[in-house]
Amino acid sequence: DGGITQSPKYLFRKEGQNVTLSCEQNLNHDAMYWYRQDPGQGLRLIYYSQIVNDFQKGDIAEGYSVSREKKESFPLTVTSAQKNPTAFYLCASSPPDRGSAGELFFGEGSRLTVL
Amino acid sequence: AQSVTQLDSQVPVFEEAPVELRCNYSSSVSVYLFWYVQYPNQGLQLLLKYLSGSTLVKGINGFEAEFNKSQTSFHLRKPSVHISDTAEYFCAVSEDTGGFKTIFGAGTRLFVKA
């Protein structure tokens, strides 16, 4: 079955450590996204990529980095510069046809807790 | 700039009662509208979407939404809810800026009571 796989589902980190969240899709989608979810704030866009080897900052990119070396993969690194990294992180992708109008397909999420 | 406002953060309702979850948006260009549902500790899944055409859109699990351009609203309704509808619901707006960028509302937690 096609879908988006995020790992790990739960992750604990000590302050000052970088961590990388994995996102893999086998939907053949060109566009991929990372969102951060905090209670009562909805989803906020961190980074997005519309094509391999290209990505753009979203609304809250500070303290995060991404790469897009393969169409299927869009890993997110939460760096020690991110002041409040404890959150639920969601990866999504979007079909290439313009008729989809940006409909998003989501992974199951990764919950990061900083100790 | 785009924005999405979900007017209720929580909506408690009894089983088999009707429910309406409200969503208003603002945008300077044509937009596409979506409702997504999220069950605890899971990702989001699409309930329904409005792209063009009929303003009444039907989705999965018996939900429907009506696009009202003059009031810039896209309220979600269900005539009779089940316990299993307990979840968080997100209204979202997508703009075509070359690629698509989606903005989400803060979410409405629907709690269905027996």
Interface residues (C-beta under 8 A of the other chain):
Chain A: I4 Q6 A31 Y33 Y35 G40 Q41 G42 L43 R44 L45 Y48 Q50 L90 A92 S94 R98 G99 A101 G102 E103 L104 F106 G107 E108 G109 R111
Chain B: V4 Q6 S9 Y32 F34 Y36 N41 Q42 G43 L44 Q45 L46 K49 L51 F90 A92 S94 D96 G99 F100 K101 T102 I103 F104 G105 A106 G107
